[in-house]
Amino acid sequence: MFILSSLLTAIIINVPSDQPTIQAGIDIASAPDTVLVQPGTYVENINYYNKSITVASLLLTTQNSLYISQTIIDGNSIGSVVTFEYGEDADAVLYGFTITNGHSVNGGGIFCESSSPSLKYLLIRDNSTIDFGSGLYCFDANPSLENVTIADNTAGWDGGGISCHYSSHPILMNSILWDNSPQEIYHDVPSSAIATYSNIEGGWTGTGNLDDYPLFVDPANGNYNLSVISPCIDAGDPASQFDPDGTIADMGAYYYDQGSGAGNNEFPISNFKLYNFPNPFNPSTTISFDIKENETGTLTLFNIKGQITESHQFESGNNNYIWDASLQTSGIYFYQLKTEGSVETRKMLLLK
């Protein structure tokens, strides 16, 4: 997951101690330097200017994926957050950031023209465009994406997640594209996206690909970590480098730490005592849980596509909710209990 050998020969430019901004670090860097960015929110729109350099968060040196959400490049809605447009190749690496709040005609999050950069361990969310490619726009470009989550981006025309034009062929592995509008991937002819071991809403042809609700912890509040029952855990390419916990690579920017049993969900371990009985069931099951004193909770039920079937509010204390699924079809369903400080998700099976 983390290759540090390049750091042995490269000059490391620290931001903000050596240079005040990421772009300032890029401007003085040369191949094969690394611009190493401390946690924080950097409101800027950066351009690599054909430099074969690595721009990375502390994820690169620590293997701690929490730095992805703690190191944010915010485009301030005035242009693409990151631009590759001068023939950058695979040695131009962007590693371990949240890319957000970009807005442009094309490529709100990342604009890529006539370039083939390496994009790794990125969360690209909440970007927008007037026309195409609000997450990633490719024009005569072949970037590689490894463990990238592209979610909740909106394009005015096509390609809410990725848009491919003029013989572009981005290569995706171990990545997630979900809840982008109006669709996850758009391409003209002969462009296309090559995806393997990735979870893409609506489906995409390729070895190991999924079309299953990824079960992020709390995407409505910006938490795209994988919950304990996410189908993306251990679903990455088995030939790719294992996660730091020694398990098969997960899909998406964040891996679920099975060694600790708690993951990297940025929520404290709950004491909900959340379960349902019977499970499997037909046609009803009782969902039981505890909510701490002076707190309220929201219980949400949804299907495998992430479509909400019911949502209810509950007060503190011991609660039991009987779910009658007579009108639902057989299959896997999920229920999630969320309070102000905790969230927990469980799986149940309806067999008719």
C-alpha positions in Angstrom: 0.0 0.0 0.0 2.7 2.5 0.9 5.9 2.8 -1.1 8.5 4.8 0.6 11.7 4.0 -1.4 11.3 7.1 -3.5 11.7 9.2 -0.4 15.2 8.0 0.0 16.5 9.9 -3.0 13.9 12.7 -3.2 13.9 16.0 -1.4 11.0 16.3 0.9 9.3 19.7 0.9 7.0 20.1 4.0 3.9 22.2 3.8 3.3 24.5 5.6 6.7 24.5 7.4 8.9 24.8 4.3 6.3 26.4 2.0 3.0 28.0 3.0 0.8 26.3 0.4 0.7 23.1 -1.6 1.2 25.1 -4.9 4.2 26.8 -3.5 5.7 23.4 -2.7 5.0 22.2 -6.2 6.5 25.3 -7.7 9.9 24.7 -6.2 9.9 20.9 -6.5 11.6 18.9 -9.2 11.6 15.2 -10.0 11.5 13.0 -7.9 10.8 15.3 -5.0 7.9 14.8 -2.6 5.6 17.6 -1.3 4.5 16.3 2.1 1.4 18.1 3.4 0.5 18.3 7.1 -3.1 17.8 8.2 -5.4 20.8 7.5 -7.7 22.4 5.0 -5.9 24.1 2.1 -8.1 26.4 0.1 -6.3 26.4 -3.3 -6.4 25.1 -6.9 -3.2 23.3 -7.7 -1.5 22.5 -11.0 1.4 20.0 -11.4 2.9 21.9 -14.4 4.4 18.7 -15.9 6.4 17.8 -12.8 7.1 14.1 -12.0 6.7 14.6 -8.3 4.6 13.2 -5.5 2.2 15.4 -3.5 1.0 13.4 -0.5 -0.5 13.7 3.0 1.0 12.0 6.0 -0.8 8.8 4.8 2.4 8.2 2.8 4.6 8.0 5.8 2.3 6.7 8.5 -0.1 4.2 6.8 -2.9 5.9 8.8 -5.8 6.4 6.5 -7.4 9.0 8.8 -5.1 11.5 7.2 -7.2 11.3 4.1 -10.1 13.1 5.8 -7.8 15.3 7.8 -5.9 16.7 4.8 -8.3 18.5 2.5 -7.7 20.5 -0.7 -10.7 22.8 -1.0 -11.3 24.4 -4.5 -13.4 27.2 -3.1 -15.8 26.7 -6.0 -13.7 28.8 -8.3 -12.1 26.1 -10.5 -10.8 22.5 -10.7 -9.2 21.5 -7.4 -6.3 19.7 -9.1 -5.1 20.1 -12.7 -2.9 17.9 -14.9 -2.6 19.5 -18.4 1.0 19.5 -19.4 1.7 15.8 -20.3 2.2 14.5 -16.7 3.0 10.8 -16.6 2.6 8.1 -14.0 5.4 9.6 -11.9 3.1 12.5 -11.1 1.4 11.2 -8.0 -1.4 12.6 -5.9 -1.7 10.6 -2.7 -3.9 10.6 0.4 -6.2 13.6 0.2 -9.8 14.7 0.3 -10.5 16.7 -2.9 -13.7 18.8 -2.5 -15.6 22.0 -3.3 -14.3 22.3 -6.9 -16.5 23.9 -9.5 -15.6 24.5 -13.2 -16.9 23.9 -16.7 -15.3 20.5 -16.7 -13.4 18.6 -14.0 -14.6 20.1 -10.7 -12.4 17.7 -8.6 -9.6 16.8 -11.0 -9.0 18.0 -14.6 -6.8 15.8 -16.6 -5.9 16.6 -20.2 -3.2 14.8 -22.3 -1.8 13.4 -19.1 -1.5 10.0 -17.2 -1.0 10.8 -13.5 -1.2 8.3 -10.7 -4.1 9.0 -8.3 -4.0 7.0 -5.1 -6.0 6.8 -1.8 -8.2 9.8 -2.6 -11.7 10.8 -1.5 -13.2 13.0 -4.3 -16.5 14.3 -3.0 -18.9 17.2 -3.3 -17.5 18.8 -6.5 -19.6 20.1 -9.4 -19.3 21.1 -13.0 -21.3 23.1 -15.6 -20.8 20.3 -18.2 -18.7 17.1 -17.7 -16.7 15.2 -15.1 -17.4 16.7 -11.7 -15.2 14.1 -10.0 -12.7 13.5 -12.7 -12.6 14.8 -16.3 -10.4 13.1 -18.8 -9.5 14.5 -22.3 -7.0 12.5 -24.2 -5.9 11.2 -20.8 -5.2 7.9 -19.2 -4.8 8.4 -15.4 -4.6 5.4 -13.1 -6.8 5.3 -10.0 -6.0 3.0 -7.1 -8.1 3.0 -4.0 -10.0 6.1 -4.9 -13.5 6.9 -3.6 -15.6 9.2 -5.9 -18.9 10.1 -4.3 -21.6 12.7 -4.2 -20.4 14.8 -7.1 -22.8 16.5 -9.6 -22.3 17.3 -13.2 -24.5 19.7 -15.1 -24.4 17.5 -18.2 -22.8 14.0 -17.9 -20.2 12.1 -15.9 -20.9 13.0 -12.3 -18.1 10.6 -11.2 -15.8 10.3 -14.3 -16.2 11.7 -17.8 -13.9 10.4 -20.6 -13.4 12.2 -23.9 -11.2 12.0 -27.0 -9.7 8.5 -26.6 -9.4 8.6 -22.8 -9.0 5.3 -21.0 -8.6 5.8 -17.2 -7.7 2.6 -15.3 -9.5 2.0 -12.0 -8.6 -0.6 -9.4 -9.9 -1.1 -5.9 -12.1 2.0 -6.2 -15.6 3.1 -5.4 -17.9 5.3 -7.4 -21.3 5.9 -5.8 -24.0 8.5 -5.6 -22.6 10.7 -8.4 -25.1 12.5 -10.6 -26.3 12.1 -13.3 -24.2 8.8 -13.7 -21.0 7.3 -12.4 -19.1 7.1 -15.7 -19.7 8.8 -19.0 -17.6 8.2 -22.1 -17.7 9.1 -25.8 -16.4 6.8 -28.5 -13.7 5.5 -28.5 -13.1 6.4 -24.9 -13.9 4.1 -22.0 -13.0 3.3 -18.5 -11.1 0.1 -17.6 -12.2 -1.0 -14.1 -11.4 -4.0 -12.0 -12.2 -4.9 -8.4 -14.2 -1.7 -8.1 -17.7 -1.0 -6.7 -19.5 1.1 -9.3 -23.2 2.0 -8.9 -25.2 0.7 -11.8 -22.5 -1.8 -12.6 -19.4 -1.8 -14.9 -17.9 -4.7 -16.8 -14.6 -5.9 -15.4 -13.0 -8.6 -13.2 -14.1 -8.4 -9.6 -16.4 -5.4 -10.0 -19.4 -4.9 -7.7 -22.7 -3.0 -7.8 -23.5 -3.1 -4.1 -24.3 -0.3 -1.7 -20.8 0.3 -0.1 -22.1 0.9 3.4 -20.0 3.9 4.3 -20.2 4.9 7.9 -21.9 8.2 7.6 -21.6 9.8 4.1 -24.2 12.5 4.9 -21.7 14.0 7.3 -18.6 13.3 5.2 -17.5 10.0 6.7 -16.8 7.6 3.8 -15.0 5.0 5.9 -16.3 1.4 5.5 -18.6 0.0 8.1 -17.9 -3.4 9.5 -20.4 -5.1 7.1 -19.4 -3.3 3.9 -19.2 -5.5 0.9 -16.0 -3.6 -0.1 -13.9 -5.1 2.7 -11.4 -7.7 1.3 -13.0 -7.2 -2.1 -10.0 -5.6 -3.8 -7.6 -7.2 -6.2 -6.1 -10.2 -4.3 -2.9 -9.7 -6.3 -2.5 -6.0 -5.1 -0.6 -5.1 -2.0 -2.4 -6.1 1.2 -3.8 -3.6 3.6 -1.7 -2.7 6.6 -3.7 -5.1 8.8 -2.4 -8.0 6.6 -5.7 -8.7 4.9 -6.7 -8.5 1.2 -7.0 -5.0 -0.1 -10.4 -3.2 0.5 -12.1 -1.1 -2.1 -12.1 2.6 -1.7 -9.8 5.2 -0.1 -10.2 3.9 3.4 -9.4 0.4 4.6 -11.2 -1.3 7.4 -8.7 -2.3 10.1 -9.7 -5.8 11.0 -6.8 -6.1 13.4 -8.3 -3.7 15.8 -11.9 -4.8 15.2 -13.0 -1.2 15.2 -12.0 0.0 11.8 -11.2 3.6 11.0 -14.7 5.0 11.3 -13.9 8.0 13.4 -16.8 7.2 15.7 -16.4 5.8 19.3 -17.4 2.3 19.8 -21.1 2.3 20.6 -22.9 0.5 23.4 -26.2 0.1 21.5 -26.5 -3.7 22.0 -28.0 -3.6 18.5 -29.4 -6.8 17.1 -32.5 -8.3 15.5 -34.3 -11.6 16.1 -35.1 -13.8 14.3 -32.5 -13.5 11.6 -33.1 -14.8 8.9 -36.8 -14.0 9.2 -40.2 -14.0 7.4 -42.0 -11.7 7.3 -41.2 -9.8 10.5 -38.3 -9.3 12.9 -37.7 -7.4 16.1 -34.8 -4.9 16.2 -33.6 -4.2 19.7 -31.2 -1.6 21.0 -30.3 0.7 23.8 -29.8 4.5 23.6 -28.0 6.3 26.3 -29.7 8.7 28.7 -30.4 12.2 27.3 -29.8 11.1 23.8 -32.1 10.3 20.8 -31.4 8.0 17.9 -32.5 7.4 14.3 -33.1 3.9 13.1 -32.9 3.6 9.3 -33.6 0.5 7.3 -32.4 0.1 3.7 -31.9 -2.4 1.0 -28.8 -3.7 -0.6 -28.8 -0.8 -3.1 -28.9 1.8 -0.3 -32.5 2.7 -0.8 -34.2 3.7 2.4 -37.3 1.6 3.3 -38.0 3.2 6.7 -36.6 5.7 9.2 -37.8 6.3 12.7 -36.7 8.4 15.8 -36.4 6.9 19.2 -35.8 8.2 22.7 -33.3 7.0 25.3 -33.6 3.7 27.0 -34.3 0.1 25.7 -36.2 0.1 22.4 -37.7 -2.7 20.4 -39.0 -2.1 16.9 -40.9 -4.7 14.9 -40.3 -4.5 11.2 -43.0 -6.0 9.0 -41.4 -6.8 5.7 -44.5 -8.3 4.1 -44.3 -5.9 1.2 -40.6 -6.3 0.6 -38.8 -8.9 -1.6 -36.5 -11.5 -0.3 -32.9 -10.5 0.1 -30.3 -8.7 2.3 -31.4 -5.6 4.2 -29.5 -3.4 6.6 -30.5 -1.4 9.7 -28.4 1.5 11.1 -28.8 3.2 14.4 -27.2 6.7 14.7 -27.0 9.1 17.7 -25.1 12.3 18.0 -21.8 10.5 18.8 -22.1 7.0 17.5 -23.3 5.0 14.5 -23.7 1.2 14.0 -25.0 -0.9 11.1 -26.2 -4.5 11.1 -27.3 -6.9 8.3 -30.4 -9.1 8.2 -31.8 -11.6 5.7 -35.5 -11.8 4.6 -36.3 -15.3 3.2 -39.8 -15.8 1.7 
